[in-house]
Structures are given as C-alpha cells and as structure tokens.
C-alpha cells in the first residue's frame, strides 16, 4: 500500500476546528457583502439625489416658502411677466438693477420697466427693506408652523407664540428673496409675476464672455485692471462691460442710478443681439460646448424658479410637459424666444419719479399718476385691473412733477462695433 492509498488520519478536534473556521469565514464574507451592498445603495441614492439637484438647477429657498401671484390662466398663454435683476458684488448688497418685463407673446412685443434701486417701498412692515434694491438681500422672516408646514399670516391663527390651528409653537424662518421681490410688483404695481431671472455680476460677465463680448459706446475713458478703455465705441469683455454698466460714474444716488439705467440698456441690447445669433441647440447642448452650460454650472448662475411650474411659465408650455425639461434647456428655449423678437418691438422705460430726502438718505419716490398711465399703455395688453386700488406704491412727494420716462426701443440704443 503506497502513501496515497493509506487511510488519512483525521483528528476529530482538528476537524471540528476546521469547521468553525469555515463558518466564521463564511460569516465574514457575508458581512462584507452586506456592507458592500449597503455602500452601493447609499452611493446610488446620493448619485440620484445629486442628479436630481442638478436637474432642478440653482435654488435659493425651499419651494414651500415661495408664494406669489402669477398671470391669470385666461391670459397666461398671451402674456407673461418676469422680475429681472442683477445682484451686487455680494448677494446681500443692494442690487445693481431691478426691472419687470411684460412679454406679450401673442403680439411678439416686450416692455421692460426699470426701477431705480432706491425706489421707496414704504415702511409699513410689508417688506424688511425700505427700498426695492435691498429686498433681495433682506427677505422678510416667515412665521412658520412645523406641524402644518406653512407660513402663518392670519392674526386669528396666532395666540402668543402658538399656532391656534394645531397648538404648535411657531418658529421664525428665513424668507424667500424672490417671493419678496415678486411681492413688490404684485402688491405695489398690480402686476403678476410668472418667474424671475436674477444674475450675479460675475455670472453676467461670464455670459458676456461666452458670446464674445458686447459693444458699448463709452461716455468717457476709464481704467480697469490696468487696462485703459477710451471714450467711444468699444467691444468690452464681460468684466469691463459689467463695470461700465453698474459702477462707472455711479455714486449711489437715484439720479446717478437713472443715468446708469441707460448704460444698462446698451449692454442688454448688445447682449441680446449676440445671443439671438445662436440656435437654441447652440445655447444649450450637453454633448458639445455651448453658451449656457459654463454659466449655469458655475458659481454664479442665472437664478430662476426651476420647478416644473417655473419652467412651464418660462417656456409657455404645460407643467406636465415642462416636468422632464432640463433647467438649462428651459432657459435656452426662453432666451431663444426672446431673441426672435425684433429690437424695435422691445421697449424700455424708466419708472417715473423724483429724488426725495428721507432722513439721512435720498430715495426715489414715484409719480403715481404718471406710473399708472405708463403701466396701462405699455405693461397691460390684456386687461389687468390696474387702478388706485391695485397700484399702491407710496408717494413721498405730493403732486410730483412729470418726468421723462426715457422710453426707447432697443434698436435705438443698440451699438454696433466700428469695422477696422
């Protein structure tokens, strides 16, 4: 009998130990597999969450805190209203521009009403700021019920610090910058707001660079970052264009603001002219280099309500159709639509008013009678109820004089670079 044929001597103790080791090893493997599976599930959930956030786009506040009055359904297919703005150097600074756009989709006409950022809002507690340019950076706090998950405004629902509906102690939440900006137009000018487009300075500069700069007719020389820019027609980079539109010769007074509103018209006319040269697929295309992705995926994107409702109002489609539209694609569609409107059919006007001393500050007080006439002629093509009961913006100066509203169409202010 050779060695291979000899019966193997097996220790019962050793066999038992071997079985315990095998069982332990199996358990360890199972635990490792479970851990790996859990990690993969968590990673998948995180990826889906991030992707969902990316699809929704930039957001400032929880949607549940955003409430505003929109265009009535019976005319929503004909006309849309949008709040517009350029943020200051920091989001809490006074804005560089505030405006409201009436987009008459049926007639293919647009009117933009520009408000000096020092436009007086009153001090009755409706807003946390007294002038319109400070609304964005100082949203009114919300009285909030965590149980009912809503803001509480009715006096009969508040007893001490409790919500009488459910008995929950009320808390204070940071309000919505956009809700308050929309409320300015809803409550003081009688206008609905369907969405908003607010861009930081750096985001605007980046967008300008993406389209190769803008053409501006400079009122005078200036130097920026050791580069000298001469008076006359120049093609400006984004940073230089934004500087000229918001900082050049600006001292913070309402009169200086009215002057820079005219420069801003030049900027937006030139920018829109550049944007109108692009196809919608060139404005946004995830597969190739486009105009908007670098801006919208950067640190200072154009901000707007990117919910299905917000996209629907931006694009003038149903909410169900808008649900699966990517937020950059929705913005591209909107810009493309605006770019198709003839420049002579895009009207800009400045809110009529005068500078008034208010304490240690100088604010801009509207001429309400002239404002009502302007709103009726340029901002109300389909019969909104605009009268003394709906247009409630306060006047600080009794019987203010009529002023030049600086009404122009963009073809009148568009600057074209001289050919060398």
C-alpha positions as CSV (number, residue, x, y, z in Angstrom):
1,X,0.0,0.0,0.0
2,X,1.6,3.3,-1.1
3,X,1.2,6.5,0.7
4,X,-1.6,7.6,-1.5
5,X,-3.6,4.5,-0.6
6,X,-3.1,4.8,3.1
7,X,-6.1,5.9,5.0
8,X,-5.7,9.5,6.2
9,X,-5.5,10.1,9.9
10,X,-8.0,12.7,10.8
11,X,-8.1,14.4,14.2
12,X,-11.7,14.9,15.4
13,X,-10.5,18.1,17.3
14,X,-8.8,19.4,14.2
15,X,-11.9,18.7,12.0
16,X,-14.1,20.5,14.5
17,X,-11.8,23.5,14.5
18,X,-11.7,23.5,10.7
19,X,-15.5,23.6,10.5
20,X,-15.6,26.5,13.0
21,X,-13.1,28.4,10.9
22,X,-15.1,27.8,7.7
23,X,-18.3,29.0,9.3
24,X,-16.6,32.2,10.6
25,X,-15.0,32.9,7.2
26,X,-18.4,32.5,5.6
27,X,-20.0,34.9,8.0
28,X,-17.2,37.4,7.4
29,X,-17.8,37.1,3.7
30,X,-21.5,37.6,4.2
31,X,-20.9,40.7,6.3
32,X,-18.5,42.1,3.8
33,X,-21.0,41.5,1.0
34,X,-23.8,43.2,3.0
35,X,-21.5,46.2,3.8
36,X,-20.6,46.5,0.1
37,X,-24.3,46.2,-0.9
38,X,-25.2,48.9,1.6
39,X,-22.4,51.2,0.4
40,X,-23.5,50.7,-3.2
41,X,-27.2,51.5,-2.3
42,X,-26.1,54.6,-0.4
43,X,-23.9,55.7,-3.3
44,X,-26.7,55.2,-5.7
45,X,-29.1,57.2,-3.6
46,X,-26.6,60.0,-3.3
47,X,-26.0,60.0,-7.0
48,X,-29.7,60.1,-7.7
49,X,-30.1,63.0,-5.2
50,X,-27.2,64.9,-6.8
51,X,-28.6,64.3,-10.2
52,X,-32.0,65.5,-9.1
53,X,-30.5,68.6,-7.7
54,X,-28.6,69.2,-10.9
55,X,-31.8,68.8,-12.9
56,X,-33.6,71.3,-10.7
57,X,-30.9,73.9,-11.1
58,X,-29.8,76.6,-8.7
59,X,-32.2,77.3,-5.9
60,X,-32.2,79.8,-3.0
61,X,-35.0,78.6,-0.8
62,X,-37.3,75.6,-0.3
63,X,-40.1,75.7,-2.8
64,X,-42.6,75.5,0.1
65,X,-41.7,79.1,1.2
66,X,-42.2,80.6,-2.3
67,X,-45.6,82.1,-2.9
68,X,-46.5,84.8,-5.4
69,X,-49.3,85.9,-7.7
70,X,-49.0,84.7,-11.3
71,X,-50.7,85.7,-14.6
72,X,-54.3,84.6,-14.6
73,X,-54.9,81.4,-16.6
74,X,-57.3,83.1,-19.1
75,X,-54.5,85.3,-20.4
76,X,-51.4,83.2,-19.4
77,X,-51.0,82.0,-23.0
78,X,-50.9,85.5,-24.3
79,X,-48.7,87.4,-21.9
80,X,-46.1,86.6,-19.2
81,X,-44.4,88.8,-16.6
82,X,-40.9,88.3,-15.2
83,X,-39.0,90.0,-12.5
84,X,-35.4,90.8,-13.6
85,X,-32.4,91.7,-11.6
86,X,-28.6,92.0,-11.4
87,X,-27.1,91.3,-7.9
88,X,-24.5,93.5,-6.3
89,X,-21.0,92.4,-5.5
90,X,-22.4,90.2,-2.8
91,X,-25.9,88.8,-2.7
92,X,-26.7,90.8,0.4
93,X,-25.6,94.1,-1.2
94,X,-28.1,96.4,-2.8
95,X,-28.9,95.1,-6.3
96,X,-27.4,96.8,-9.4
97,X,-30.6,96.5,-11.4
98,X,-34.3,95.8,-10.8
99,X,-36.8,95.6,-13.6
100,X,-40.1,93.9,-14.6
101,X,-40.7,92.5,-18.1
102,X,-44.0,92.3,-19.8
103,X,-43.7,89.7,-22.6
104,X,-46.7,90.0,-25.0
105,X,-46.3,86.6,-26.6
106,X,-49.3,87.0,-28.9
107,X,-48.1,90.2,-30.4
108,X,-44.3,89.4,-30.1
109,X,-43.6,92.5,-28.1
110,X,-41.7,93.2,-24.9
111,X,-41.7,96.1,-22.5
112,X,-39.2,96.3,-19.7
113,X,-39.9,98.8,-16.8
114,X,-36.7,99.7,-15.0
115,X,-36.8,100.8,-11.3
116,X,-34.1,102.8,-9.7
117,X,-32.8,100.6,-6.9
118,X,-33.5,103.4,-4.4
119,X,-37.2,103.3,-5.2
120,X,-39.1,103.8,-2.0
121,X,-41.4,101.0,-0.8
122,X,-42.7,102.4,2.4
123,X,-42.1,101.3,6.0
124,X,-45.3,99.6,7.0
125,X,-43.7,96.2,7.7
126,X,-44.7,94.6,4.4
127,X,-41.0,94.4,3.5
128,X,-37.9,94.1,5.6
129,X,-36.3,96.8,3.4
130,X,-37.5,100.3,2.6
131,X,-36.1,100.5,-1.0
132,X,-36.5,98.0,-3.8
133,X,-32.8,97.3,-4.3
134,X,-32.5,95.9,-0.8
135,X,-35.4,93.5,-0.9
136,X,-33.4,90.6,-2.3
137,X,-30.7,90.7,0.3
138,X,-33.1,91.2,3.2
139,X,-36.1,88.9,2.8
140,X,-38.8,89.2,5.4
141,X,-38.7,86.4,8.0
142,X,-41.6,84.0,8.0
143,X,-43.7,83.0,10.9
144,X,-43.7,79.2,10.4
145,X,-45.6,76.2,11.8
146,X,-43.6,73.0,11.6
147,X,-46.6,70.8,12.1
148,X,-48.8,72.3,9.4
149,X,-45.7,73.1,7.2
150,X,-46.8,76.5,6.2
151,X,-46.3,80.2,6.9
152,X,-48.9,81.7,9.3
153,X,-50.2,85.1,8.5
154,X,-53.8,85.3,9.8
155,X,-53.9,87.1,13.1
156,X,-56.7,84.8,14.4
157,X,-54.4,81.8,13.9
158,X,-51.7,83.2,16.3
159,X,-52.0,83.2,20.1
160,X,-48.9,84.3,21.8
161,X,-46.2,82.1,20.2
162,X,-48.6,79.2,19.2
163,X,-50.5,78.3,16.1
164,X,-54.1,78.0,17.2
165,X,-54.9,75.5,14.4
166,X,-52.6,72.8,15.9
167,X,-51.2,74.2,19.1
168,X,-47.6,74.0,17.8
169,X,-45.1,76.7,18.9
170,X,-44.4,79.0,16.0
171,X,-40.9,79.5,14.7
172,X,-39.2,82.0,12.5
173,X,-37.7,81.1,9.1
174,X,-35.6,82.9,6.7
175,X,-37.9,84.2,4.0
176,X,-37.6,84.0,0.2
177,X,-35.7,86.6,-1.7
178,X,-37.8,86.0,-4.8
179,X,-41.1,85.9,-3.0
180,X,-40.5,89.4,-1.6
181,X,-39.2,90.7,-5.0
182,X,-42.4,89.3,-6.7
183,X,-44.5,90.9,-3.9
184,X,-43.2,94.3,-4.8
185,X,-44.7,94.0,-8.2
186,X,-47.8,92.1,-7.0
187,X,-48.7,94.4,-4.2
188,X,-47.4,97.8,-5.3
189,X,-47.8,97.8,-9.1
190,X,-50.7,95.4,-9.5
191,X,-48.6,93.1,-11.8
192,X,-48.4,89.3,-11.7
193,X,-45.0,87.6,-11.8
194,X,-44.6,84.3,-13.5
195,X,-40.9,83.7,-12.8
196,X,-37.7,85.7,-12.2
197,X,-34.3,85.9,-13.7
198,X,-31.7,87.3,-11.4
199,X,-28.0,87.1,-12.2
200,X,-24.9,87.9,-10.1
201,X,-22.3,90.3,-11.6
202,X,-19.8,87.6,-12.2
203,X,-22.4,85.4,-13.9
204,X,-23.4,88.2,-16.2
205,X,-19.8,88.8,-17.0
206,X,-19.2,85.2,-17.8
207,X,-22.3,85.1,-20.1
208,X,-21.0,88.2,-22.0
209,X,-17.6,86.5,-22.4
210,X,-19.3,83.3,-23.8
211,X,-20.7,85.3,-26.7
212,X,-17.5,87.2,-27.4
213,X,-18.2,90.5,-25.6
214,X,-20.6,93.3,-26.1
215,X,-20.4,96.6,-28.0
216,X,-20.8,99.8,-25.9
217,X,-20.5,103.5,-26.6
218,X,-18.4,104.8,-23.7
219,X,-19.3,108.2,-22.3
220,X,-15.7,108.6,-21.2
221,X,-12.4,106.9,-20.5
222,X,-11.9,104.5,-17.7
223,X,-9.2,102.1,-16.4
224,X,-9.9,98.6,-15.1
225,X,-7.3,96.1,-14.1
226,X,-4.6,98.3,-15.6
227,X,-6.4,98.2,-19.0
228,X,-7.4,101.6,-20.4
229,X,-10.7,101.9,-22.2
230,X,-11.2,105.0,-24.4
231,X,-14.3,107.1,-25.0
232,X,-16.4,105.9,-27.9
233,X,-17.5,102.6,-29.4
234,X,-15.6,99.6,-27.8
235,X,-16.1,95.9,-27.7
236,X,-15.9,95.1,-24.0
237,X,-15.2,91.9,-22.2
238,X,-17.7,90.7,-19.6
239,X,-15.9,92.3,-16.6
240,X,-15.4,95.6,-18.3
241,X,-18.9,95.7,-19.6
242,X,-20.4,95.0,-16.2
243,X,-18.2,97.6,-14.6
244,X,-19.2,100.2,-17.1
245,X,-22.9,99.3,-16.7
246,X,-23.1,99.3,-12.9
247,X,-20.1,101.1,-11.4
248,X,-18.8,103.7,-13.8
249,X,-19.6,107.3,-12.5
250,X,-22.1,105.8,-10.0
251,X,-22.3,107.4,-6.6
252,X,-25.3,105.6,-5.2
253,X,-27.8,108.4,-5.7
254,X,-31.1,107.9,-7.5
255,X,-30.1,110.5,-10.2
256,X,-26.9,108.6,-10.9
257,X,-28.9,105.4,-11.0
258,X,-31.2,106.8,-13.7
259,X,-28.1,107.5,-15.7
260,X,-26.7,104.0,-15.4
261,X,-30.0,102.5,-16.4
262,X,-29.4,104.0,-19.8
263,X,-26.0,102.3,-20.0
264,X,-27.5,99.0,-18.9
265,X,-29.9,99.3,-21.8
266,X,-26.9,99.4,-24.2
267,X,-25.4,96.4,-22.5
268,X,-28.6,94.3,-22.7
269,X,-29.3,95.4,-26.3
270,X,-25.8,94.3,-27.4
271,X,-26.0,91.1,-25.4
272,X,-29.4,90.1,-26.8
273,X,-28.2,90.9,-30.3
274,X,-25.3,88.4,-29.7
275,X,-27.5,85.8,-28.2
276,X,-30.0,86.0,-31.0
277,X,-27.3,84.8,-33.4
278,X,-27.3,81.3,-31.7
279,X,-29.6,78.5,-32.4
280,X,-31.4,77.0,-29.4
281,X,-29.2,73.9,-29.7
282,X,-26.1,76.2,-29.5
283,X,-27.3,77.9,-26.4
284,X,-27.6,74.6,-24.6
285,X,-26.3,71.2,-25.7
286,X,-24.9,68.8,-23.1
287,X,-22.9,66.9,-25.7
288,X,-20.8,69.8,-27.1
289,X,-19.6,73.2,-26.0
290,X,-22.5,75.7,-25.7
291,X,-23.2,79.1,-24.4
292,X,-25.1,78.5,-21.2
293,X,-23.6,75.4,-19.5
294,X,-20.5,77.2,-18.3
295,X,-22.6,79.9,-16.8
296,X,-25.3,77.8,-15.3
297,X,-23.0,75.1,-13.9
298,X,-20.6,77.7,-12.5
299,X,-20.6,79.5,-9.1
300,X,-22.8,82.4,-10.3
301,X,-25.6,81.1,-12.4
302,X,-28.7,82.9,-13.6
303,X,-31.2,82.2,-10.9
304,X,-34.8,81.4,-11.6
305,X,-37.6,79.2,-10.3
306,X,-36.6,75.8,-11.8
307,X,-39.6,73.8,-10.6
308,X,-41.9,72.3,-13.2
309,X,-44.3,75.3,-12.8
310,X,-41.5,77.8,-13.1
311,X,-40.1,76.2,-16.3
312,X,-43.7,76.0,-17.7
313,X,-44.2,79.7,-17.2
314,X,-40.8,80.5,-18.7
315,X,-41.4,78.4,-21.8
316,X,-45.2,78.9,-22.1
317,X,-46.0,75.2,-22.1
318,X,-48.0,72.9,-19.8
319,X,-46.5,71.9,-16.4
320,X,-46.6,68.2,-17.4
321,X,-44.5,68.9,-20.5
322,X,-42.1,71.0,-18.5
323,X,-41.5,68.4,-15.9
324,X,-38.8,66.5,-17.8
325,X,-37.2,69.5,-19.4
326,X,-33.7,70.2,-18.0
327,X,-33.5,73.6,-16.4
328,X,-30.7,74.8,-18.7
329,X,-32.7,73.7,-21.7
330,X,-35.7,75.7,-20.4
331,X,-33.6,78.8,-20.1
332,X,-32.2,78.3,-23.6
333,X,-35.7,78.0,-25.0
334,X,-36.7,81.2,-23.3
335,X,-33.6,83.2,-24.5
336,X,-34.2,81.9,-28.0
337,X,-37.8,83.0,-27.9
338,X,-36.8,86.5,-26.6
339,X,-34.0,86.7,-29.3
340,X,-36.6,86.3,-32.0
341,X,-38.5,89.4,-31.0
342,X,-37.5,92.4,-33.2
343,X,-35.4,95.0,-31.5
344,X,-37.9,97.7,-32.5
345,X,-40.6,95.8,-30.6
346,X,-38.6,95.7,-27.3
347,X,-39.4,98.9,-25.3
348,X,-37.5,100.1,-22.3
349,X,-38.8,102.7,-19.9
350,X,-37.8,104.1,-16.5
351,X,-40.2,104.3,-13.6
352,X,-41.4,107.9,-13.3
353,X,-40.4,109.6,-10.1
354,X,-38.2,112.1,-8.3
355,X,-35.4,112.0,-5.7
356,X,-36.6,112.8,-2.2
357,X,-34.7,113.3,1.1
358,X,-35.8,110.7,3.7
359,X,-33.9,111.1,7.0
360,X,-30.2,110.9,6.2
361,X,-30.9,109.1,2.9
362,X,-32.1,110.1,-0.6
363,X,-34.7,107.8,-2.0
364,X,-36.6,107.6,-5.3
365,X,-40.3,108.4,-4.9
366,X,-42.7,107.5,-7.8
367,X,-45.1,109.8,-9.6
368,X,-48.1,107.5,-9.1
369,X,-50.4,109.2,-11.7
370,X,-47.7,109.0,-14.4
371,X,-46.8,105.4,-13.4
372,X,-50.5,104.3,-13.7
373,X,-50.6,105.8,-17.2
374,X,-47.4,104.2,-18.2
375,X,-48.4,100.7,-16.9
376,X,-51.7,101.0,-18.7
377,X,-50.1,101.9,-22.0
378,X,-47.1,99.6,-22.0
379,X,-47.5,96.8,-19.4
380,X,-51.1,95.8,-19.7
381,X,-52.1,94.5,-23.1
382,X,-54.8,92.1,-21.9
383,X,-56.9,93.9,-19.3
384,X,-55.4,93.6,-15.8
385,X,-57.2,95.7,-13.3
386,X,-54.6,98.5,-12.8
387,X,-56.0,101.4,-10.8
388,X,-55.6,103.2,-7.5
389,X,-56.7,100.1,-5.6
390,X,-54.2,97.7,-7.1
391,X,-51.3,100.1,-7.8
392,X,-50.4,101.1,-4.2
393,X,-46.8,102.2,-4.4
394,X,-46.4,105.0,-1.9
395,X,-45.6,108.6,-2.9
396,X,-43.4,110.7,-0.7
397,X,-43.8,114.0,-2.6
398,X,-47.3,115.4,-3.1
399,X,-48.1,116.5,-6.7
400,X,-44.7,115.4,-8.1
401,X,-43.8,116.9,-11.5
402,X,-44.0,114.7,-14.6
403,X,-40.6,113.4,-15.6
404,X,-39.1,111.9,-18.7
405,X,-39.6,108.1,-18.5
406,X,-36.8,107.7,-21.1
407,X,-38.9,105.5,-23.3
408,X,-36.8,103.9,-26.1
409,X,-36.8,100.8,-28.2
410,X,-33.6,98.6,-28.2
411,X,-32.9,99.3,-31.9
412,X,-32.4,102.9,-30.9
413,X,-29.8,102.1,-28.3
414,X,-28.1,99.2,-29.9
415,X,-24.4,99.9,-30.5
416,X,-22.5,98.3,-33.4
417,X,-18.8,98.0,-33.3
418,X,-17.0,100.0,-36.0
419,X,-15.2,98.0,-38.6
420,X,-11.4,98.5,-38.6
